[in-house]
Amino acid sequence: MTLQSMTGFARVEGTSGRTRWAWELRSVNGKGLDLRLRLPPGFEALEVDVRRLAGEAFSRGNIQAGLAASISEAEVEPVVNQRALAAVLALRDQLAGMIDPAPVKLDTLLSVRGVVDFREAEESEAERAARDADIRAGFAEAVRRLGDMRRKEGSALADVLLGQVARIEALTAIVDADPSRSVSAIAERLSGQVAALLQGASALDRDRLHQEAALLATKADLREEIDRLTAHVAAARELIAAGGPIGRKLDFLAQEFNRESNTICSKSNAAQVTAAGIELKVVIDQFREQVQNLE
């Protein structure tokens, strides 16, 4: 399963009957799935299906989905006002003895205000159902295109993340291999510090100093931090290879990476280890920033 970014854009448009419609979808980072839907009046019945389709395709991201719809030139139809027509014909009968009894012509009736009206033809239920079906299919296509774009960006992000994980692994190896971490180097450094304290200070307890020195040596050891970083590197690679919605898990790993790098910097007694620890923090920050874009 490939990774998905949470950013993307898709547009799908089409025509159904006299309705011209267009969907636009924009997706950005979000802690969960938040679909902000804008539908024009008369299309509210689409909302349930639209939210279902989005929920089936995505698990995270702030998605703005807007539908624009316009009606082509309206079709009109004549409507006869039966009451007005009956009144005109009744009036003709009443005036039959006073005016020319010639039959009333159609053009005469059309000229009488209110007898015939022209109004916009209404869509039938079948036409509305077909229109809504076309627009739902358009939304499904827009979701597919948005998913394709998010997966394409996710694939590029995977390469970036793997490069950063490799750099974290390399810096961890530098810390592990530094000469200052050898037993002899630690012993020599502590021995010199103890000797400096004991010089001219006969009142100091040599055994107690050696105990404190041993405790400091234990606290200064970076073995646990190095082992945990190595384990986190393996876990990050496994997650990226598995794919899917792993953004939250990688974000947790980024926090763990950062915790170990902070500890290395605080324990370090060597300039090279400190420098590697600082660079670790920089790479981990970059890693976490990229992870924020993943579903």
Secondary structure, 3 states (H helix, E strand, C coil): CCCCECCEEEEEEEEECCEEEEEEEEEECCCCEEEEEECCCCCHHHHHHHHHHHHHHCCCEEEEEEEEEEECCCCEEEEECHHHHHHHHHHHHHCCCCCCCCCCCHHHHHHCCCCEEEEECCCCHHHHHHHHHHHHHHHHHHHHHHHHHHHHHHHHHHHHHHHHHHHHHHHHHHHHHCHHHCHHHHHHHHHHHHHHHHCCCCCCCHHHHHHHHHHHHHHHCCHHHHHHHHHHHHHHHHHHHHCCCCHHHHHHHHHHHHHHHHHHHHHCCCHHHHHHHHHHHHHHHHHHHHHCCEC
